Amino acid sequence: MNFDYYILSGNERKGPYDLVAMMKQIRNRSVSIDTKIQRSDAATIMEASAWSELTEFFKDQEDYVQENKGGYPYSLASALKIGVRFLNQNQLATVFAGFLVLIIILAASSIVMLPVHFRPPAAMIAYMFVHFIGSAFQFSVLRMSRGQPVGLEYTLSRIMPSAFKLMRSALLVSFPILVGAMTIVFAEGELNLLIIGWLIIVLPGFYIITIYTFVPLLVIDQEYDLWEAMTLSRKIVLYKRSESFGLFLSLNGLNFVAIIAGILPIVLVFPMTASAIAEIYDDLS
């Protein structure tokens, strides 16, 4: 059963907050263990630590303080905790992920049937399309993590005005990958060119995908221009250099590994990484 919570401070009563909103209040230090809380099903007012369903969030907060003291406010462990909790609370996300997997499979199978020299540009077009669908998925996950309703009509009404910006960002992000893929295709078995092609994909390709992690959410949710969104995303990802960049590189790397591993890992991993990115975005933006 879902409850609403009210935060009491002197004569002020703030709320209602659902469980996800309370988690964010605790993680943002707006609610401490001795903050007075009233639940919607009870007249009793108790300290936040007395409500059993909230104590887990304080434990996470303590772990977070110990693990990240003086550093970046998130680690891979804390990001994955967010993802696991999100999956437990929003099974609908796996349906979205399953749909995204179907799109990826259809795109990949269509490209494989083309003549080899047409595959790189076809892959870029397919990536732009998957990027668009993936952006809609990430925005839906953001709304679910906020406890807001999710619907196809509303999602399309928010994402369609940003479609051109999303396509341009996909083109920019996928360019190194396209160059690397074309190098591999035209290498004709020559080892040096094959190595160069893979290096282009892995090094600049993964770097660019990582620093522009937040572009879709900034464009759709806050309606930033593309260049503003790219600049802000880069600042967020590189905020603490190796710590913050390493975190988002790891999350994007998990997606890459899941794609290679198969359907089930994608369906589980995509919602986890998307929810972690969405919550970090919601917190830091």
C-alpha positions as CSV (number, residue, x, y, z in Angstrom):
1,M,0.0,0.0,0.0
2,N,1.3,3.5,-0.9
3,F,1.3,6.3,1.7
4,D,1.9,10.0,1.6
5,Y,4.1,11.7,4.1
6,Y,4.1,15.2,5.7
7,I,7.1,17.0,7.0
8,L,6.5,19.0,10.2
9,S,8.7,21.9,11.1
10,G,7.4,24.1,13.9
11,N,4.0,25.2,12.8
12,E,4.7,24.4,9.2
13,R,3.4,21.3,7.5
14,K,4.9,20.4,4.1
15,G,3.6,17.8,1.8
16,P,2.3,15.4,0.7
17,Y,5.3,13.5,-0.4
18,D,5.3,10.0,-1.8
19,L,8.0,7.4,-0.9
20,V,10.2,8.4,-3.8
21,A,10.0,12.0,-2.9
22,M,10.8,11.3,0.7
23,M,13.9,9.3,-0.4
24,K,15.1,12.4,-2.3
25,Q,14.4,14.6,0.7
26,I,16.5,12.3,2.9
27,R,19.3,12.0,0.4
28,N,19.3,15.8,-0.1
29,R,19.6,16.3,3.7
30,S,16.3,18.1,3.8
31,V,15.0,15.4,6.3
32,S,17.1,14.1,9.1
33,I,16.6,11.2,11.5
34,D,14.9,13.4,14.1
35,T,12.6,15.3,11.6
36,K,9.0,15.0,12.6
37,I,7.0,13.0,10.1
38,Q,3.3,12.2,9.8
39,R,2.0,9.5,7.5
40,S,-1.3,9.8,5.7
41,D,-2.8,6.7,7.3
42,A,-1.9,7.7,10.9
43,A,-2.6,10.6,13.2
44,T,0.6,9.8,15.1
45,I,3.6,12.1,14.5
46,M,7.0,10.4,14.8
47,E,10.6,11.1,14.0
48,A,11.6,10.0,10.5
49,S,13.8,7.2,11.8
50,A,10.8,5.6,13.5
51,W,9.1,4.9,10.2
52,S,10.5,1.5,9.1
53,E,10.1,2.2,5.4
54,L,12.3,5.3,5.7
55,T,15.1,3.8,7.7
56,E,16.7,2.2,4.6
57,F,17.1,5.6,3.1
58,F,19.0,6.9,6.1
59,K,21.3,3.8,5.9
60,D,22.0,4.6,2.3
61,Q,22.7,8.2,3.3
62,E,25.3,7.0,5.9
63,D,26.9,4.7,3.3
64,Y,27.0,7.6,0.9
65,V,28.7,9.9,3.4
66,Q,31.4,7.3,4.2
67,E,32.0,6.3,0.6
68,N,32.0,9.7,-1.0
69,K,33.4,12.0,1.8
70,G,35.1,14.9,0.1
71,G,34.5,13.4,-3.3
72,Y,31.8,13.1,-5.9
73,P,28.3,12.7,-4.3
74,Y,27.7,9.4,-6.2
75,S,29.6,6.1,-6.7
76,L,28.9,3.2,-9.0
77,A,27.6,1.2,-5.9
78,S,25.2,4.0,-4.9
79,A,24.0,4.4,-8.5
80,L,23.3,0.7,-8.8
81,K,21.3,0.8,-5.5
82,I,19.2,3.5,-7.1
83,G,18.7,1.3,-10.1
84,V,17.7,-1.8,-8.1
85,R,15.3,0.2,-6.0
86,F,13.7,1.7,-9.1
87,L,13.2,-1.8,-10.7
88,N,11.5,-3.0,-7.5
89,Q,9.1,-0.1,-7.5
90,N,8.5,0.4,-11.3
91,Q,8.2,-3.0,-13.1
92,L,6.6,-1.0,-16.0
93,A,10.2,0.1,-16.9
94,T,11.0,-3.4,-18.0
95,V,8.2,-3.2,-20.5
96,F,9.7,0.0,-21.9
97,A,13.1,-1.7,-22.0
98,G,11.7,-4.7,-23.8
99,F,10.3,-2.4,-26.5
100,L,13.6,-0.7,-26.8
101,V,15.3,-4.1,-27.2
102,L,12.9,-5.0,-29.9
103,I,13.8,-1.8,-31.8
104,I,17.5,-2.5,-31.5
105,I,17.1,-6.0,-32.7
106,L,15.0,-5.0,-35.7
107,A,17.5,-2.2,-36.6
108,A,20.5,-4.5,-36.3
109,S,19.0,-7.4,-38.3
110,S,18.0,-4.9,-41.1
111,I,21.6,-3.6,-41.3
112,V,23.1,-7.1,-41.5
113,M,21.0,-7.8,-44.6
114,L,22.5,-4.8,-46.4
115,P,25.6,-5.0,-48.7
116,V,28.7,-4.4,-46.5
117,H,29.5,-1.0,-47.9
118,F,26.1,0.3,-47.0
119,R,26.2,-0.8,-43.4
120,P,28.1,2.1,-41.8
121,P,25.7,4.9,-43.0
122,A,22.7,2.6,-42.3
123,A,24.1,2.0,-38.8
124,M,24.3,5.7,-38.2
125,I,20.7,6.2,-39.3
126,A,19.6,3.3,-37.1
127,Y,21.6,4.8,-34.2
128,M,19.8,8.1,-34.6
129,F,16.4,6.3,-34.5
130,V,17.4,4.2,-31.5
131,H,18.7,7.4,-29.8
132,F,15.3,9.0,-30.3
133,I,13.4,6.1,-28.8
134,G,16.0,5.7,-26.0
135,S,15.6,9.4,-25.2
136,A,11.8,8.9,-24.8
137,F,12.5,5.9,-22.6
138,Q,15.0,7.9,-20.4
139,F,12.5,10.8,-20.1
140,S,9.8,8.3,-19.0
141,V,12.1,6.8,-16.4
142,L,12.8,10.3,-15.1
143,R,9.1,10.9,-14.6
144,M,8.6,7.5,-13.0
145,S,11.5,8.3,-10.6
146,R,9.8,11.5,-9.7
147,G,6.6,9.7,-9.0
148,Q,4.9,11.5,-11.9
149,P,2.4,9.8,-14.3
150,V,3.8,8.4,-17.6
151,G,1.8,8.2,-20.8
152,L,2.5,7.9,-24.5
153,E,0.6,11.0,-25.5
154,Y,2.3,13.2,-22.9
155,T,5.8,11.8,-23.7
156,L,5.3,12.4,-27.4
157,S,4.1,15.9,-26.7
158,R,7.3,16.7,-24.9
159,I,9.8,14.8,-27.1
160,M,8.5,15.7,-30.6
161,P,9.3,19.5,-30.3
162,S,12.9,18.4,-29.5
163,A,13.1,15.7,-32.2
164,F,15.4,17.7,-34.5
165,K,17.8,18.6,-31.6
166,L,17.9,14.9,-30.5
167,M,18.7,13.8,-34.1
168,R,21.5,16.3,-34.3
169,S,23.0,15.2,-31.0
170,A,22.8,11.6,-32.1
171,L,24.6,12.5,-35.3
172,L,27.4,14.3,-33.4
173,V,27.7,11.6,-30.8
174,S,27.8,8.7,-33.3
175,F,30.2,10.4,-35.7
176,P,33.4,8.8,-34.2
177,I,31.7,5.4,-34.1
178,L,30.7,5.8,-37.8
179,V,34.3,6.7,-38.8
180,G,35.6,3.7,-36.8
181,A,33.0,1.3,-38.3
182,M,33.8,2.5,-41.9
183,T,37.5,2.0,-41.2
184,I,36.8,-1.6,-40.1
185,V,34.6,-2.2,-43.1
186,F,37.1,-1.0,-45.6
187,A,40.1,-2.6,-43.9
188,E,39.5,-5.8,-45.8
189,G,41.3,-7.8,-43.2
190,E,44.3,-5.6,-42.8
191,L,45.2,-5.8,-39.1
192,N,46.5,-2.2,-38.6
193,L,43.3,-0.7,-40.0
194,L,41.2,-3.0,-37.9
195,I,43.0,-1.9,-34.8
196,I,42.7,1.7,-35.7
197,G,39.0,1.3,-36.4
198,W,38.3,-0.3,-33.0
199,L,40.5,2.4,-31.3
200,I,38.4,5.1,-32.9
201,I,35.2,3.5,-31.7
202,V,36.4,2.8,-28.1
203,L,38.4,5.9,-27.3
204,P,36.8,9.0,-28.8
205,G,33.5,7.2,-29.3
206,F,33.0,6.2,-25.6
207,Y,34.4,9.5,-24.4
208,I,31.9,11.5,-26.4
209,I,28.9,9.3,-25.5
210,T,29.9,9.6,-21.8
211,I,30.3,13.4,-21.6
212,Y,27.0,14.0,-23.4
213,T,25.1,11.5,-21.2
214,F,22.6,14.2,-20.0
215,V,21.9,15.9,-23.3
216,P,18.5,14.1,-24.0
217,L,17.2,14.9,-20.5
218,L,18.3,18.5,-20.6
219,V,16.8,19.0,-24.1
220,I,13.5,17.3,-23.3
221,D,12.9,18.1,-19.6
222,Q,14.3,21.7,-19.5
223,E,14.1,22.5,-23.2
224,Y,17.7,23.7,-23.5
225,D,19.2,24.5,-26.9
226,L,21.4,21.7,-28.1
227,W,24.7,23.5,-27.6
228,E,23.7,24.7,-24.1
229,A,22.7,21.1,-23.2
230,M,26.0,19.7,-24.5
231,T,28.0,22.3,-22.5
232,L,26.0,21.7,-19.3
233,S,26.2,17.9,-19.7
234,R,29.9,18.0,-20.2
235,K,30.3,20.2,-17.0
236,I,28.2,17.8,-14.9
237,V,30.1,14.7,-16.1
238,L,33.5,16.2,-15.7
239,Y,32.7,18.0,-12.4
240,K,35.1,15.8,-10.4
241,R,37.2,14.6,-13.3
242,S,38.1,10.9,-12.8
243,E,35.4,10.3,-10.2
244,S,32.4,11.6,-12.0
245,F,33.6,10.7,-15.5
246,G,34.4,7.2,-14.3
247,L,30.9,6.8,-12.9
248,F,29.1,7.7,-16.1
249,L,31.6,5.8,-18.3
250,S,30.9,2.7,-16.1
251,L,27.1,3.2,-16.5
252,N,27.4,3.5,-20.3
253,G,29.8,0.6,-20.3
254,L,27.2,-1.6,-18.5
255,N,24.7,-0.8,-21.3
256,F,27.3,-1.8,-23.9
257,V,28.1,-5.1,-22.1
258,A,24.3,-5.7,-21.8
259,I,23.8,-5.2,-25.5
260,I,26.5,-7.8,-26.3
261,A,25.3,-10.2,-23.6
262,G,21.7,-10.5,-24.9
263,I,18.0,-9.7,-24.4
264,L,17.5,-10.4,-20.7
265,P,20.5,-8.3,-19.5
266,I,19.4,-5.4,-21.7
267,V,15.8,-5.5,-20.2
268,L,17.3,-5.5,-16.7
269,V,20.3,-3.2,-17.1
270,F,18.8,-0.4,-19.2
271,P,16.1,0.6,-16.6
272,M,18.7,0.4,-13.9
273,T,21.3,2.7,-15.6
274,A,18.6,5.0,-16.9
275,S,17.0,5.4,-13.5
276,A,20.4,6.1,-11.9
277,I,21.2,8.7,-14.6
278,A,17.7,10.2,-14.2
279,E,18.0,10.6,-10.4
280,I,21.5,12.0,-10.6
281,Y,20.3,14.4,-13.2
282,D,17.3,15.4,-11.1
283,D,19.6,15.9,-8.1
284,L,22.5,17.8,-9.8
285,S,20.5,19.9,-12.2
